[in-house]
Amino acid sequence: MCWEESCGNQHRGCPHFVILYYSGEKWDCGSPTCGLSSAHVHKNSRSCSCPRTYHERRRVLNLIQEPCDACKEAALAARVRRR
């Protein structure tokens, strides 16, 4: 699988990486069975079942000590439901 670089924030209060943007950097894996690779063997076939998704290569821009916003909202909703 080919790689695409994503830049974002890593939260230490929860295990989430929040993507801010994609840098545009892409790496070719060189595999003949990857649909995105330049070495793909079925380039002109319409019924190719090779995977066409990028793997993520993460670049951490900020290391945040708190949970992400989604986890904070989920924790608040859980506390409100208990009452």
C-alpha positions as CSV (number, residue, x, y, z in Angstrom):
1,M,0.0,0.0,0.0
2,C,1.2,3.5,-0.8
3,W,1.6,6.1,1.9
4,E,0.1,9.6,2.3
5,E,1.3,12.1,5.0
6,S,-1.2,13.6,7.3
7,C,-0.4,16.3,9.9
8,G,-2.3,16.8,13.1
9,N,-2.5,16.8,16.9
10,Q,-1.8,13.8,19.1
11,H,-3.8,13.8,22.3
12,R,-2.3,12.1,25.3
13,G,-5.5,12.3,27.4
14,C,-7.0,9.8,24.9
15,P,-5.4,7.7,22.1
16,H,-6.6,9.9,19.3
17,F,-4.7,11.6,16.5
18,V,-6.8,14.5,15.0
19,I,-5.9,15.3,11.4
20,L,-5.6,18.9,10.6
21,Y,-4.5,18.6,7.0
22,Y,-2.8,16.4,4.4
23,S,0.6,17.6,3.4
24,G,0.4,16.3,-0.2
25,E,3.5,14.1,0.3
26,K,2.9,10.6,-1.1
27,W,5.2,7.6,-1.2
28,D,5.0,4.8,-3.8
29,C,5.2,1.3,-2.4
30,G,6.3,-0.2,-5.8
31,S,3.9,-3.2,-5.3
32,P,2.3,-4.7,-8.4
33,T,-0.8,-5.5,-6.4
34,C,-1.4,-1.9,-5.1
35,G,-3.9,0.0,-7.3
36,L,-2.2,3.4,-6.5
37,S,1.4,2.2,-7.3
38,S,3.3,3.1,-10.5
39,A,4.2,-0.6,-10.7
40,H,0.5,-1.7,-10.7
41,V,0.0,-4.6,-13.2
42,H,-3.7,-3.9,-14.2
43,K,-3.5,-0.3,-15.1
44,N,-6.0,-0.5,-17.9
45,S,-8.4,-3.1,-16.5
46,R,-11.9,-1.9,-15.4
47,S,-12.5,-4.9,-13.1
48,C,-9.3,-4.6,-11.0
49,S,-9.9,-5.5,-7.4
50,C,-6.5,-4.2,-6.1
51,P,-6.8,-1.9,-3.1
52,R,-6.9,1.9,-3.9
53,T,-6.4,3.4,-0.4
54,Y,-3.5,5.1,1.1
55,H,-1.9,4.2,4.4
56,E,-1.4,7.1,6.7
57,R,2.0,8.4,7.7
58,R,1.4,10.7,10.6
59,R,3.3,13.8,11.4
60,V,2.6,15.1,14.9
61,L,2.5,18.9,15.0
62,N,1.3,19.4,18.6
63,L,1.3,17.0,21.6
64,I,-1.7,17.9,23.6
65,Q,-2.1,16.6,27.2
66,E,-5.9,16.8,27.3
67,P,-8.5,14.4,25.6
68,C,-9.7,15.4,22.1
69,D,-13.0,17.4,21.8
70,A,-15.0,14.2,20.8
71,C,-13.9,12.4,24.0
72,K,-14.6,15.4,26.1
73,E,-18.2,15.6,24.7
74,A,-18.7,11.8,25.2
75,A,-17.6,12.0,28.8
76,L,-19.9,15.0,29.4
77,A,-22.8,13.1,27.8
78,A,-22.1,10.1,30.0
79,R,-22.1,12.2,33.1
80,V,-25.4,13.9,32.1
81,R,-27.1,10.5,31.4
82,R,-26.2,9.1,34.8
83,R,-28.2,11.8,36.7
